[in-house]
C-alpha cells in the first residue's frame, strides 16, 4: 500500500512531463513578416520542426537510455564506466561544466568507450528563473569545456532540476542546436534511499523508450547499477545512448499519444487505475536532478 501514492505521483509526473515536452516542442514555422502594404498568404502546410524536447521516445523495440547527471566524479564515474563496460552498455552523461574542467580525463575515457555527453550547465542553477544572458553563459561555458576536453560539442542538454520554460527550449535549441532531454523514470536516487530501492524503482517503471534519470555522484547509485543492469537486461531491454534512442523514434498517431500517456503496455504491473491528467506544465518532481 505504501508504494501506491509514490507510483501514482511518479506516473502523473511522467504524463505531465510528456505533455509539457510535446507542447513545447512542436514549433511551427512562422511566416516571414510581410512587407509594407503586402500580405503573405499562410503556407499551404505548416511545417513542424522535429521535437526539441524529450522525456521519453516512442520506439518499436525494447530500447532504453540510461542517463547519469552531475558528474563527472573523479572516483565514482570511473567505477561506473567499469560496470557499463562489463555489461556492454552505452549510457549518456549530462555533465556539469565545473566538473568537466576538474576531471577532463574521465570525460575522455567515457567518450572513448562509446558513451554520449550532454550539457547540464556550468553550476547547476534553475534556468526557468534566470535571465537569458545568464542561461546562455551557463551553457556556453560548459559547451566550451566539453569541447576542450573531448574535441566536439554536445548535441543534448538537460536543464538542472528539469527547470526550463517553453520559450527557453525554443531559443536554446535555436542558438545551440541542443535537443532538451528530460526523463520519464526517476528513482529519486539523490535522496540516497539505498541501492536496492534504486534498483527496484528503475526496474519496475522502465518501459520501451524510457529515459532513466540517475546520478553518478552518489555511491548508492553506483552500487545499485549491477543489479539494475542485470535485471533490465534479463527483461530484454537494450541500452542505447539518448541520441540513438531519438534516432529510433517513431511518429505517434493521436491514438498512440493517448496510449502513451496512459498505461504503457510494457508495464503490465502498473496500476490500471491511473488515468491521464490534462495537459499541464508541471516542473519535474525531483528537486535535485
Ligand atoms: Ni543535475
Boltz pocket constraint, residues with backbone or C-beta under 6 A from the ligand:
constraints:
  - pocket:
      binder: B
      contacts: [[A, 69], [A, 70], [A, 120], [A, 124], [A, 160], [A, 161], [A, 288], [A, 289]]
      max_distance: 6.0
